Structure formats: structure tokens, C-alpha cells
Amino acid sequence: MSATRTQIYLTAEQRTRIDEVVRAEGVTLAEVVRRALDAYLDRELVVSEAVLASTFGADPDATYPDRDEWDRG
């Protein structure tokens, strides 16, 4: 594996929690950070347009005010 050295700042709580994982799993701090980053980057990102499109027509009884009734103030 080719790697690039990167420095980050962690809060005291983040560091404490990572250290707990390091001890429990017997891996390095770097491995814990890489796993967390991979999990974050691999998750399926929700595209707002797709979410909205999937709900189109979900409530056929929905009503909305006529455009002339909108408050333009």
C-alpha cells in the first residue's frame, strides 16, 4: 500500500475514543483513521434531487395555495 503522510487535529474526546478502539482491536491509530475514512467515503451519498423526485406525487390529496395568495412581503 502506498501512503501519504497527513497530519490532522483531533479533539480530546475523538482521540480518547480512537485510543479505545486501538486497544480493543489491537490495531494502529492510523488503521482506525483509515477505516473510518474509507467507511465515510464509501457510503452512498444521498442526492437531494433524487430524493425529491422519488416523493413526487406521494400525496395526491395535497393542497397548496394559489400563487396569487402567496405572501410577497
mmJSON file of the N, C-alpha and C atoms, coordinates in Angstrom:
{"data_MODEL":{"atom_site":{
"group_PDB":["ATOM","ATOM","ATOM","ATOM","ATOM","ATOM","ATOM","ATOM","ATOM","ATOM","ATOM","ATOM","ATOM","ATOM","ATOM","ATOM","ATOM","ATOM","ATOM","ATOM","ATOM","ATOM","ATOM","ATOM","ATOM","ATOM","ATOM","ATOM","ATOM","ATOM","ATOM","ATOM","ATOM","ATOM","ATOM","ATOM","ATOM","ATOM","ATOM","ATOM","ATOM","ATOM","ATOM","ATOM","ATOM","ATOM","ATOM","ATOM","ATOM","ATOM","ATOM","ATOM","ATOM","ATOM","ATOM","ATOM","ATOM","ATOM","ATOM","ATOM","ATOM","ATOM","ATOM","ATOM","ATOM","ATOM","ATOM","ATOM","ATOM","ATOM","ATOM","ATOM","ATOM","ATOM","ATOM","ATOM","ATOM","ATOM","ATOM","ATOM","ATOM","ATOM","ATOM","ATOM","ATOM","ATOM","ATOM","ATOM","ATOM","ATOM","ATOM","ATOM","ATOM","ATOM","ATOM","ATOM","ATOM","ATOM","ATOM","ATOM","ATOM","ATOM","ATOM","ATOM","ATOM","ATOM","ATOM","ATOM","ATOM","ATOM","ATOM","ATOM","ATOM","ATOM","ATOM","ATOM","ATOM","ATOM","ATOM","ATOM","ATOM","ATOM","ATOM","ATOM","ATOM","ATOM","ATOM","ATOM","ATOM","ATOM","ATOM","ATOM","ATOM","ATOM","ATOM","ATOM","ATOM","ATOM","ATOM","ATOM","ATOM","ATOM","ATOM","ATOM","ATOM","ATOM","ATOM","ATOM","ATOM","ATOM","ATOM","ATOM","ATOM","ATOM","ATOM","ATOM","ATOM","ATOM","ATOM","ATOM","ATOM","ATOM","ATOM","ATOM","ATOM","ATOM","ATOM","ATOM","ATOM","ATOM","ATOM","ATOM","ATOM","ATOM","ATOM","ATOM","ATOM","ATOM","ATOM","ATOM","ATOM","ATOM","ATOM","ATOM","ATOM","ATOM","ATOM","ATOM","ATOM","ATOM","ATOM","ATOM","ATOM","ATOM","ATOM","ATOM","ATOM","ATOM","ATOM","ATOM","ATOM","ATOM","ATOM","ATOM","ATOM","ATOM","ATOM","ATOM","ATOM","ATOM","ATOM","ATOM","ATOM","ATOM","ATOM","ATOM","ATOM","ATOM","ATOM"],
"id":[1,2,3,4,5,6,7,8,9,10,11,12,13,14,15,16,17,18,19,20,21,22,23,24,25,26,27,28,29,30,31,32,33,34,35,36,37,38,39,40,41,42,43,44,45,46,47,48,49,50,51,52,53,54,55,56,57,58,59,60,61,62,63,64,65,66,67,68,69,70,71,72,73,74,75,76,77,78,79,80,81,82,83,84,85,86,87,88,89,90,91,92,93,94,95,96,97,98,99,100,101,102,103,104,105,106,107,108,109,110,111,112,113,114,115,116,117,118,119,120,121,122,123,124,125,126,127,128,129,130,131,132,133,134,135,136,137,138,139,140,141,142,143,144,145,146,147,148,149,150,151,152,153,154,155,156,157,158,159,160,161,162,163,164,165,166,167,168,169,170,171,172,173,174,175,176,177,178,179,180,181,182,183,184,185,186,187,188,189,190,191,192,193,194,195,196,197,198,199,200,201,202,203,204,205,206,207,208,209,210,211,212,213,214,215,216,217,218,219],
"type_symbol":["N","C","C","N","C","C","N","C","C","N","C","C","N","C","C","N","C","C","N","C","C","N","C","C","N","C","C","N","C","C","N","C","C","N","C","C","N","C","C","N","C","C","N","C","C","N","C","C","N","C","C","N","C","C","N","C","C","N","C","C","N","C","C","N","C","C","N","C","C","N","C","C","N","C","C","N","C","C","N","C","C","N","C","C","N","C","C","N","C","C","N","C","C","N","C","C","N","C","C","N","C","C","N","C","C","N","C","C","N","C","C","N","C","C","N","C","C","N","C","C","N","C","C","N","C","C","N","C","C","N","C","C","N","C","C","N","C","C","N","C","C","N","C","C","N","C","C","N","C","C","N","C","C","N","C","C","N","C","C","N","C","C","N","C","C","N","C","C","N","C","C","N","C","C","N","C","C","N","C","C","N","C","C","N","C","C","N","C","C","N","C","C","N","C","C","N","C","C","N","C","C","N","C","C","N","C","C","N","C","C","N","C","C","N","C","C","N","C","C"],
"label_atom_id":["N","CA","C","N","CA","C","N","CA","C","N","CA","C","N","CA","C","N","CA","C","N","CA","C","N","CA","C","N","CA","C","N","CA","C","N","CA","C","N","CA","C","N","CA","C","N","CA","C","N","CA","C","N","CA","C","N","CA","C","N","CA","C","N","CA","C","N","CA","C","N","CA","C","N","CA","C","N","CA","C","N","CA","C","N","CA","C","N","CA","C","N","CA","C","N","CA","C","N","CA","C","N","CA","C","N","CA","C","N","CA","C","N","CA","C","N","CA","C","N","CA","C","N","CA","C","N","CA","C","N","CA","C","N","CA","C","N","CA","C","N","CA","C","N","CA","C","N","CA","C","N","CA","C","N","CA","C","N","CA","C","N","CA","C","N","CA","C","N","CA","C","N","CA","C","N","CA","C","N","CA","C","N","CA","C","N","CA","C","N","CA","C","N","CA","C","N","CA","C","N","CA","C","N","CA","C","N","CA","C","N","CA","C","N","CA","C","N","CA","C","N","CA","C","N","CA","C","N","CA","C","N","CA","C","N","CA","C","N","CA","C","N","CA","C","N","CA","C","N","CA","C","N","CA","C"],
"label_alt_id":[null,null,null,null,null,null,null,null,null,null,null,null,null,null,null,null,null,null,null,null,null,null,null,null,null,null,null,null,null,null,null,null,null,null,null,null,null,null,null,null,null,null,null,null,null,null,null,null,null,null,null,null,null,null,null,null,null,null,null,null,null,null,null,null,null,null,null,null,null,null,null,null,null,null,null,null,null,null,null,null,null,null,null,null,null,null,null,null,null,null,null,null,null,null,null,null,null,null,null,null,null,null,null,null,null,null,null,null,null,null,null,null,null,null,null,null,null,null,null,null,null,null,null,null,null,null,null,null,null,null,null,null,null,null,null,null,null,null,null,null,null,null,null,null,null,null,null,null,null,null,null,null,null,null,null,null,null,null,null,null,null,null,null,null,null,null,null,null,null,null,null,null,null,null,null,null,null,null,null,null,null,null,null,null,null,null,null,null,null,null,null,null,null,null,null,null,null,null,null,null,null,null,null,null,null,null,null,null,null,null,null,null,null,null,null,null,null,null,null],
"label_comp_id":["MET","MET","MET","SER","SER","SER","ALA","ALA","ALA","THR","THR","THR","ARG","ARG","ARG","THR","THR","THR","GLN","GLN","GLN","ILE","ILE","ILE","TYR","TYR","TYR","LEU","LEU","LEU","THR","THR","THR","ALA","ALA","ALA","GLU","GLU","GLU","GLN","GLN","GLN","ARG","ARG","ARG","THR","THR","THR","ARG","ARG","ARG","ILE","ILE","ILE","ASP","ASP","ASP","GLU","GLU","GLU","VAL","VAL","VAL","VAL","VAL","VAL","ARG","ARG","ARG","ALA","ALA","ALA","GLU","GLU","GLU","GLY","GLY","GLY","VAL","VAL","VAL","THR","THR","THR","LEU","LEU","LEU","ALA","ALA","ALA","GLU","GLU","GLU","VAL","VAL","VAL","VAL","VAL","VAL","ARG","ARG","ARG","ARG","ARG","ARG","ALA","ALA","ALA","LEU","LEU","LEU","ASP","ASP","ASP","ALA","ALA","ALA","TYR","TYR","TYR","LEU","LEU","LEU","ASP","ASP","ASP","ARG","ARG","ARG","GLU","GLU","GLU","LEU","LEU","LEU","VAL","VAL","VAL","VAL","VAL","VAL","SER","SER","SER","GLU","GLU","GLU","ALA","ALA","ALA","VAL","VAL","VAL","LEU","LEU","LEU","ALA","ALA","ALA","SER","SER","SER","THR","THR","THR","PHE","PHE","PHE","GLY","GLY","GLY","ALA","ALA","ALA","ASP","ASP","ASP","PRO","PRO","PRO","ASP","ASP","ASP","ALA","ALA","ALA","THR","THR","THR","TYR","TYR","TYR","PRO","PRO","PRO","ASP","ASP","ASP","ARG","ARG","ARG","ASP","ASP","ASP","GLU","GLU","GLU","TRP","TRP","TRP","ASP","ASP","ASP","ARG","ARG","ARG","GLY","GLY","GLY"],
"label_asym_id":["A","A","A","A","A","A","A","A","A","A","A","A","A","A","A","A","A","A","A","A","A","A","A","A","A","A","A","A","A","A","A","A","A","A","A","A","A","A","A","A","A","A","A","A","A","A","A","A","A","A","A","A","A","A","A","A","A","A","A","A","A","A","A","A","A","A","A","A","A","A","A","A","A","A","A","A","A","A","A","A","A","A","A","A","A","A","A","A","A","A","A","A","A","A","A","A","A","A","A","A","A","A","A","A","A","A","A","A","A","A","A","A","A","A","A","A","A","A","A","A","A","A","A","A","A","A","A","A","A","A","A","A","A","A","A","A","A","A","A","A","A","A","A","A","A","A","A","A","A","A","A","A","A","A","A","A","A","A","A","A","A","A","A","A","A","A","A","A","A","A","A","A","A","A","A","A","A","A","A","A","A","A","A","A","A","A","A","A","A","A","A","A","A","A","A","A","A","A","A","A","A","A","A","A","A","A","A","A","A","A","A","A","A","A","A","A","A","A","A"],
"label_entity_id":["1","1","1","1","1","1","1","1","1","1","1","1","1","1","1","1","1","1","1","1","1","1","1","1","1","1","1","1","1","1","1","1","1","1","1","1","1","1","1","1","1","1","1","1","1","1","1","1","1","1","1","1","1","1","1","1","1","1","1","1","1","1","1","1","1","1","1","1","1","1","1","1","1","1","1","1","1","1","1","1","1","1","1","1","1","1","1","1","1","1","1","1","1","1","1","1","1","1","1","1","1","1","1","1","1","1","1","1","1","1","1","1","1","1","1","1","1","1","1","1","1","1","1","1","1","1","1","1","1","1","1","1","1","1","1","1","1","1","1","1","1","1","1","1","1","1","1","1","1","1","1","1","1","1","1","1","1","1","1","1","1","1","1","1","1","1","1","1","1","1","1","1","1","1","1","1","1","1","1","1","1","1","1","1","1","1","1","1","1","1","1","1","1","1","1","1","1","1","1","1","1","1","1","1","1","1","1","1","1","1","1","1","1","1","1","1","1","1","1"],
"label_seq_id":[1,1,1,2,2,2,3,3,3,4,4,4,5,5,5,6,6,6,7,7,7,8,8,8,9,9,9,10,10,10,11,11,11,12,12,12,13,13,13,14,14,14,15,15,15,16,16,16,17,17,17,18,18,18,19,19,19,20,20,20,21,21,21,22,22,22,23,23,23,24,24,24,25,25,25,26,26,26,27,27,27,28,28,28,29,29,29,30,30,30,31,31,31,32,32,32,33,33,33,34,34,34,35,35,35,36,36,36,37,37,37,38,38,38,39,39,39,40,40,40,41,41,41,42,42,42,43,43,43,44,44,44,45,45,45,46,46,46,47,47,47,48,48,48,49,49,49,50,50,50,51,51,51,52,52,52,53,53,53,54,54,54,55,55,55,56,56,56,57,57,57,58,58,58,59,59,59,60,60,60,61,61,61,62,62,62,63,63,63,64,64,64,65,65,65,66,66,66,67,67,67,68,68,68,69,69,69,70,70,70,71,71,71,72,72,72,73,73,73],
"pdbx_PDB_ins_code":[null,null,null,null,null,null,null,null,null,null,null,null,null,null,null,null,null,null,null,null,null,null,null,null,null,null,null,null,null,null,null,null,null,null,null,null,null,null,null,null,null,null,null,null,null,null,null,null,null,null,null,null,null,null,null,null,null,null,null,null,null,null,null,null,null,null,null,null,null,null,null,null,null,null,null,null,null,null,null,null,null,null,null,null,null,null,null,null,null,null,null,null,null,null,null,null,null,null,null,null,null,null,null,null,null,null,null,null,null,null,null,null,null,null,null,null,null,null,null,null,null,null,null,null,null,null,null,null,null,null,null,null,null,null,null,null,null,null,null,null,null,null,null,null,null,null,null,null,null,null,null,null,null,null,null,null,null,null,null,null,null,null,null,null,null,null,null,null,null,null,null,null,null,null,null,null,null,null,null,null,null,null,null,null,null,null,null,null,null,null,null,null,null,null,null,null,null,null,null,null,null,null,null,null,null,null,null,null,null,null,null,null,null,null,null,null,null,null,null],
"Cartn_x":[0.835,0.0,0.882,0.636,1.305,0.52,1.2,0.503,1.165,0.398,0.88,0.714,1.759,1.689,0.793,-0.132,-1.082,-1.256,-1.233,-1.453,-2.866,-3.52,-4.843,-4.895,-5.803,-6.031,-7.312,-7.246,-8.396,-8.747,-10.027,-10.403,-9.935,-9.912,-9.514,-10.467,-11.756,-12.732,-12.523,-12.264,-12.006,-10.793,-9.742,-8.512,-8.743,-9.473,-9.775,-10.562,-11.562,-12.395,-11.598,-10.725,-9.887,-8.929,-8.353,-7.44,-8.135,-9.421,-10.181,-10.314,-10.559,-10.669,-9.323,-8.257,-6.894,-6.605,-6.904,-6.641,-7.544,-8.815,-9.776,-9.495,-9.09,-8.906,-7.455,-6.539,-5.124,-4.581,-5.07,-4.588,-3.988,-3.363,-2.751,-3.785,-3.437,-4.285,-4.511,-3.482,-3.599,-4.604,-4.606,-5.551,-6.99,-7.207,-8.551,-9.015,-8.139,-8.49,-8.748,-7.91,-8.117,-9.445,-9.77,-11.05,-12.231,-12.145,-13.237,-13.38,-12.264,-12.302,-12.86,-12.449,-12.986,-14.497,-14.948,-16.381,-17.142,-16.582,-17.221,-17.258,-16.16,-16.081,-16.867,-17.034,-17.736,-19.255,-19.728,-21.175,-21.869,-23.081,-23.854,-24.346,-23.938,-24.371,-25.774,-26.6,-27.966,-27.992,-28.526,-28.646,-30.028,-30.083,-31.355,-32.363,-31.933,-32.878,-33.512,-32.728,-33.248,-34.251,-33.974,-34.894,-36.205,-36.118,-37.334,-38.116,-37.421,-38.084,-38.791,-38.205,-38.81,-40.086,-40.305,-41.516,-42.577,-42.298,-43.26,-44.555,-45.653,-46.953,-47.245,-46.428,-46.623,-47.919,-48.385,-49.642,-50.544,-51.331,-52.168,-53.246,-53.528,-54.543,-53.96,-52.669,-52.018,-52.591,-52.729,-53.199,-52.143,-52.184,-51.253,-51.979,-51.565,-52.257,-52.009,-52.984,-52.831,-51.693,-51.001,-49.85,-50.249,-51.44,-51.889,-52.038,-52.118,-52.289,-50.962,-49.86,-48.562,-48.294,-47.687,-47.287,-45.998,-46.033,-44.85,-44.129,-44.507,-43.948,-42.675],
"Cartn_y":[-1.173,0.0,1.24,2.106,3.394,4.364,5.147,6.055,7.42,8.414,9.781,10.209,10.742,11.205,12.439,12.415,13.513,13.792,15.053,15.426,15.973,15.589,16.122,16.481,17.363,17.702,17.021,16.351,15.679,16.348,16.302,16.78,15.746,16.15,15.214,14.024,14.274,13.18,12.24,12.783,11.928,11.042,11.628,10.872,9.774,10.093,9.102,7.931,8.243,7.19,6.345,6.989,6.224,5.33,5.855,5.049,3.82,3.96,2.809,1.738,2.168,1.221,0.564,1.348,0.832,-0.29,-0.048,-1.067,-2.28,-2.043,-3.151,-4.041,-3.446,-4.215,-4.574,-3.978,-4.287,-3.819,-2.673,-2.097,-0.733,-0.143,1.164,2.278,3.421,4.596,4.913,4.823,5.108,4.172,2.906,1.946,2.306,2.727,3.131,4.333,5.306,6.505,6.135,5.281,4.861,4.131,3.236,2.508,3.48,4.422,5.396,6.251,6.664,7.475,6.684,5.43,4.58,4.399,4.169,3.994,5.262,6.407,7.683,7.904,7.642,7.89,6.88,5.668,4.624,4.662,5.415,5.423,6.069,5.63,6.162,7.552,8.541,9.903,10.099,10.747,10.993,12.274,12.165,13.329,13.913,15.181,15.777,15.753,15.978,15.961,14.585,13.537,12.181,11.886,12.359,12.148,12.867,14.108,14.86,14.21,13.788,13.159,11.877,11.147,9.884,10.094,11.304,11.573,12.29,12.608,13.323,12.537,13.184,12.532,11.602,11.629,10.721,11.004,12.248,12.61,13.283,12.495,13.067,14.001,13.962,14.831,16.129,16.325,17.527,18.763,19.818,21.088,22.149,23.162,24.269,25.536,26.684,27.925,28.334,29.015,29.569,30.58,30.704,31.618,33.042,33.448,34.798,35.009,33.933,34.029,34.071,33.88,33.874,35.231,35.2,36.437,36.909,38.023,38.544,39.586,39.689,40.711,40.345],
"Cartn_z":[0.0,0.0,0.0,-0.95,-0.988,-0.116,0.677,1.591,1.595,1.962,2.09,3.534,4.114,5.497,5.558,6.523,6.684,8.161,8.521,9.912,10.061,11.156,11.47,12.945,13.286,14.676,15.126,16.268,16.849,18.164,18.5,19.826,20.846,22.093,23.149,23.182,22.999,23.012,21.831,20.645,19.479,19.718,20.251,20.492,21.523,22.571,23.598,23.011,22.194,21.607,20.62,19.844,18.906,19.682,20.748,21.562,22.133,22.48,22.977,21.895,20.665,19.551,19.291,19.344,19.133,20.115,21.395,22.419,22.233,21.958,21.854,20.645,19.528,18.295,18.009,18.761,18.569,17.228,16.764,15.504,15.791,14.785,14.972,14.866,15.401,15.282,13.805,13.012,11.582,10.917,11.315,10.736,11.091,12.322,12.738,11.919,11.744,10.975,9.514,8.927,7.528,7.359,8.302,8.226,8.303,9.229,9.385,8.134,7.564,6.357,5.18,5.049,3.984,4.142,5.365,5.598,5.226,5.543,5.217,3.707,3.043,1.603,0.789,1.303,0.572,0.742,1.722,1.936,0.753,0.532,-0.586,-0.218,-0.996,-0.74,-1.3,-0.536,-0.964,-1.786,-2.98,-3.854,-3.634,-3.232,-2.861,-3.997,-5.234,-6.347,-6.498,-6.321,-6.446,-5.338,-4.13,-3.013,-3.29,-3.73,-4.033,-5.171,-6.209,-7.349,-6.928,-5.993,-5.571,-4.785,-4.263,-3.491,-4.315,-5.559,-6.389,-6.498,-6.165,-6.248,-5.085,-4.044,-2.922,-2.174,-2.21,-1.555,-2.575,-3.297,-4.344,-3.809,-2.504,-1.918,-1.368,-1.542,-1.019,-1.71,-0.932,-1.497,-1.238,-2.015,-1.853,-2.255,-1.698,-2.016,-3.467,-4.017,-5.347,-5.317,-6.4,-6.447,-6.088,-6.408,-6.096,-4.6,-3.828,-2.38,-1.619,-2.312,-1.643,-1.012,0.129,0.801,0.164,-0.465,-1.157,-0.291,0.98,1.839,2.415],
"occupancy":[1.0,1.0,1.0,1.0,1.0,1.0,1.0,1.0,1.0,1.0,1.0,1.0,1.0,1.0,1.0,1.0,1.0,1.0,1.0,1.0,1.0,1.0,1.0,1.0,1.0,1.0,1.0,1.0,1.0,1.0,1.0,1.0,1.0,1.0,1.0,1.0,1.0,1.0,1.0,1.0,1.0,1.0,1.0,1.0,1.0,1.0,1.0,1.0,1.0,1.0,1.0,1.0,1.0,1.0,1.0,1.0,1.0,1.0,1.0,1.0,1.0,1.0,1.0,1.0,1.0,1.0,1.0,1.0,1.0,1.0,1.0,1.0,1.0,1.0,1.0,1.0,1.0,1.0,1.0,1.0,1.0,1.0,1.0,1.0,1.0,1.0,1.0,1.0,1.0,1.0,1.0,1.0,1.0,1.0,1.0,1.0,1.0,1.0,1.0,1.0,1.0,1.0,1.0,1.0,1.0,1.0,1.0,1.0,1.0,1.0,1.0,1.0,1.0,1.0,1.0,1.0,1.0,1.0,1.0,1.0,1.0,1.0,1.0,1.0,1.0,1.0,1.0,1.0,1.0,1.0,1.0,1.0,1.0,1.0,1.0,1.0,1.0,1.0,1.0,1.0,1.0,1.0,1.0,1.0,1.0,1.0,1.0,1.0,1.0,1.0,1.0,1.0,1.0,1.0,1.0,1.0,1.0,1.0,1.0,1.0,1.0,1.0,1.0,1.0,1.0,1.0,1.0,1.0,1.0,1.0,1.0,1.0,1.0,1.0,1.0,1.0,1.0,1.0,1.0,1.0,1.0,1.0,1.0,1.0,1.0,1.0,1.0,1.0,1.0,1.0,1.0,1.0,1.0,1.0,1.0,1.0,1.0,1.0,1.0,1.0,1.0,1.0,1.0,1.0,1.0,1.0,1.0,1.0,1.0,1.0,1.0,1.0,1.0,1.0,1.0,1.0,1.0,1.0,1.0],
"B_iso_or_equiv":[0.0,0.0,0.0,0.0,0.0,0.0,0.0,0.0,0.0,0.0,0.0,0.0,0.0,0.0,0.0,0.0,0.0,0.0,0.0,0.0,0.0,0.0,0.0,0.0,0.0,0.0,0.0,0.0,0.0,0.0,0.0,0.0,0.0,0.0,0.0,0.0,0.0,0.0,0.0,0.0,0.0,0.0,0.0,0.0,0.0,0.0,0.0,0.0,0.0,0.0,0.0,0.0,0.0,0.0,0.0,0.0,0.0,0.0,0.0,0.0,0.0,0.0,0.0,0.0,0.0,0.0,0.0,0.0,0.0,0.0,0.0,0.0,0.0,0.0,0.0,0.0,0.0,0.0,0.0,0.0,0.0,0.0,0.0,0.0,0.0,0.0,0.0,0.0,0.0,0.0,0.0,0.0,0.0,0.0,0.0,0.0,0.0,0.0,0.0,0.0,0.0,0.0,0.0,0.0,0.0,0.0,0.0,0.0,0.0,0.0,0.0,0.0,0.0,0.0,0.0,0.0,0.0,0.0,0.0,0.0,0.0,0.0,0.0,0.0,0.0,0.0,0.0,0.0,0.0,0.0,0.0,0.0,0.0,0.0,0.0,0.0,0.0,0.0,0.0,0.0,0.0,0.0,0.0,0.0,0.0,0.0,0.0,0.0,0.0,0.0,0.0,0.0,0.0,0.0,0.0,0.0,0.0,0.0,0.0,0.0,0.0,0.0,0.0,0.0,0.0,0.0,0.0,0.0,0.0,0.0,0.0,0.0,0.0,0.0,0.0,0.0,0.0,0.0,0.0,0.0,0.0,0.0,0.0,0.0,0.0,0.0,0.0,0.0,0.0,0.0,0.0,0.0,0.0,0.0,0.0,0.0,0.0,0.0,0.0,0.0,0.0,0.0,0.0,0.0,0.0,0.0,0.0,0.0,0.0,0.0,0.0,0.0,0.0,0.0,0.0,0.0,0.0,0.0,0.0],
"pdbx_formal_charge":[null,null,null,null,null,null,null,null,null,null,null,null,null,null,null,null,null,null,null,null,null,null,null,null,null,null,null,null,null,null,null,null,null,null,null,null,null,null,null,null,null,null,null,null,null,null,null,null,null,null,null,null,null,null,null,null,null,null,null,null,null,null,null,null,null,null,null,null,null,null,null,null,null,null,null,null,null,null,null,null,null,null,null,null,null,null,null,null,null,null,null,null,null,null,null,null,null,null,null,null,null,null,null,null,null,null,null,null,null,null,null,null,null,null,null,null,null,null,null,null,null,null,null,null,null,null,null,null,null,null,null,null,null,null,null,null,null,null,null,null,null,null,null,null,null,null,null,null,null,null,null,null,null,null,null,null,null,null,null,null,null,null,null,null,null,null,null,null,null,null,null,null,null,null,null,null,null,null,null,null,null,null,null,null,null,null,null,null,null,null,null,null,null,null,null,null,null,null,null,null,null,null,null,null,null,null,null,null,null,null,null,null,null,null,null,null,null,null,null],
"auth_seq_id":[1,1,1,2,2,2,3,3,3,4,4,4,5,5,5,6,6,6,7,7,7,8,8,8,9,9,9,10,10,10,11,11,11,12,12,12,13,13,13,14,14,14,15,15,15,16,16,16,17,17,17,18,18,18,19,19,19,20,20,20,21,21,21,22,22,22,23,23,23,24,24,24,25,25,25,26,26,26,27,27,27,28,28,28,29,29,29,30,30,30,31,31,31,32,32,32,33,33,33,34,34,34,35,35,35,36,36,36,37,37,37,38,38,38,39,39,39,40,40,40,41,41,41,42,42,42,43,43,43,44,44,44,45,45,45,46,46,46,47,47,47,48,48,48,49,49,49,50,50,50,51,51,51,52,52,52,53,53,53,54,54,54,55,55,55,56,56,56,57,57,57,58,58,58,59,59,59,60,60,60,61,61,61,62,62,62,63,63,63,64,64,64,65,65,65,66,66,66,67,67,67,68,68,68,69,69,69,70,70,70,71,71,71,72,72,72,73,73,73],
"auth_comp_id":["MET","MET","MET","SER","SER","SER","ALA","ALA","ALA","THR","THR","THR","ARG","ARG","ARG","THR","THR","THR","GLN","GLN","GLN","ILE","ILE","ILE","TYR","TYR","TYR","LEU","LEU","LEU","THR","THR","THR","ALA","ALA","ALA","GLU","GLU","GLU","GLN","GLN","GLN","ARG","ARG","ARG","THR","THR","THR","ARG","ARG","ARG","ILE","ILE","ILE","ASP","ASP","ASP","GLU","GLU","GLU","VAL","VAL","VAL","VAL","VAL","VAL","ARG","ARG","ARG","ALA","ALA","ALA","GLU","GLU","GLU","GLY","GLY","GLY","VAL","VAL","VAL","THR","THR","THR","LEU","LEU","LEU","ALA","ALA","ALA","GLU","GLU","GLU","VAL","VAL","VAL","VAL","VAL","VAL","ARG","ARG","ARG","ARG","ARG","ARG","ALA","ALA","ALA","LEU","LEU","LEU","ASP","ASP","ASP","ALA","ALA","ALA","TYR","TYR","TYR","LEU","LEU","LEU","ASP","ASP","ASP","ARG","ARG","ARG","GLU","GLU","GLU","LEU","LEU","LEU","VAL","VAL","VAL","VAL","VAL","VAL","SER","SER","SER","GLU","GLU","GLU","ALA","ALA","ALA","VAL","VAL","VAL","LEU","LEU","LEU","ALA","ALA","ALA","SER","SER","SER","THR","THR","THR","PHE","PHE","PHE","GLY","GLY","GLY","ALA","ALA","ALA","ASP","ASP","ASP","PRO","PRO","PRO","ASP","ASP","ASP","ALA","ALA","ALA","THR","THR","THR","TYR","TYR","TYR","PRO","PRO","PRO","ASP","ASP","ASP","ARG","ARG","ARG","ASP","ASP","ASP","GLU","GLU","GLU","TRP","TRP","TRP","ASP","ASP","ASP","ARG","ARG","ARG","GLY","GLY","GLY"],
"auth_asym_id":["A","A","A","A","A","A","A","A","A","A","A","A","A","A","A","A","A","A","A","A","A","A","A","A","A","A","A","A","A","A","A","A","A","A","A","A","A","A","A","A","A","A","A","A","A","A","A","A","A","A","A","A","A","A","A","A","A","A","A","A","A","A","A","A","A","A","A","A","A","A","A","A","A","A","A","A","A","A","A","A","A","A","A","A","A","A","A","A","A","A","A","A","A","A","A","A","A","A","A","A","A","A","A","A","A","A","A","A","A","A","A","A","A","A","A","A","A","A","A","A","A","A","A","A","A","A","A","A","A","A","A","A","A","A","A","A","A","A","A","A","A","A","A","A","A","A","A","A","A","A","A","A","A","A","A","A","A","A","A","A","A","A","A","A","A","A","A","A","A","A","A","A","A","A","A","A","A","A","A","A","A","A","A","A","A","A","A","A","A","A","A","A","A","A","A","A","A","A","A","A","A","A","A","A","A","A","A","A","A","A","A","A","A","A","A","A","A","A","A"],
"auth_atom_id":["N","CA","C","N","CA","C","N","CA","C","N","CA","C","N","CA","C","N","CA","C","N","CA","C","N","CA","C","N","CA","C","N","CA","C","N","CA","C","N","CA","C","N","CA","C","N","CA","C","N","CA","C","N","CA","C","N","CA","C","N","CA","C","N","CA","C","N","CA","C","N","CA","C","N","CA","C","N","CA","C","N","CA","C","N","CA","C","N","CA","C","N","CA","C","N","CA","C","N","CA","C","N","CA","C","N","CA","C","N","CA","C","N","CA","C","N","CA","C","N","CA","C","N","CA","C","N","CA","C","N","CA","C","N","CA","C","N","CA","C","N","CA","C","N","CA","C","N","CA","C","N","CA","C","N","CA","C","N","CA","C","N","CA","C","N","CA","C","N","CA","C","N","CA","C","N","CA","C","N","CA","C","N","CA","C","N","CA","C","N","CA","C","N","CA","C","N","CA","C","N","CA","C","N","CA","C","N","CA","C","N","CA","C","N","CA","C","N","CA","C","N","CA","C","N","CA","C","N","CA","C","N","CA","C","N","CA","C","N","CA","C","N","CA","C","N","CA","C","N","CA","C","N","CA","C"],
"pdbx_PDB_model_num":[1,1,1,1,1,1,1,1,1,1,1,1,1,1,1,1,1,1,1,1,1,1,1,1,1,1,1,1,1,1,1,1,1,1,1,1,1,1,1,1,1,1,1,1,1,1,1,1,1,1,1,1,1,1,1,1,1,1,1,1,1,1,1,1,1,1,1,1,1,1,1,1,1,1,1,1,1,1,1,1,1,1,1,1,1,1,1,1,1,1,1,1,1,1,1,1,1,1,1,1,1,1,1,1,1,1,1,1,1,1,1,1,1,1,1,1,1,1,1,1,1,1,1,1,1,1,1,1,1,1,1,1,1,1,1,1,1,1,1,1,1,1,1,1,1,1,1,1,1,1,1,1,1,1,1,1,1,1,1,1,1,1,1,1,1,1,1,1,1,1,1,1,1,1,1,1,1,1,1,1,1,1,1,1,1,1,1,1,1,1,1,1,1,1,1,1,1,1,1,1,1,1,1,1,1,1,1,1,1,1,1,1,1,1,1,1,1,1,1]
}}}
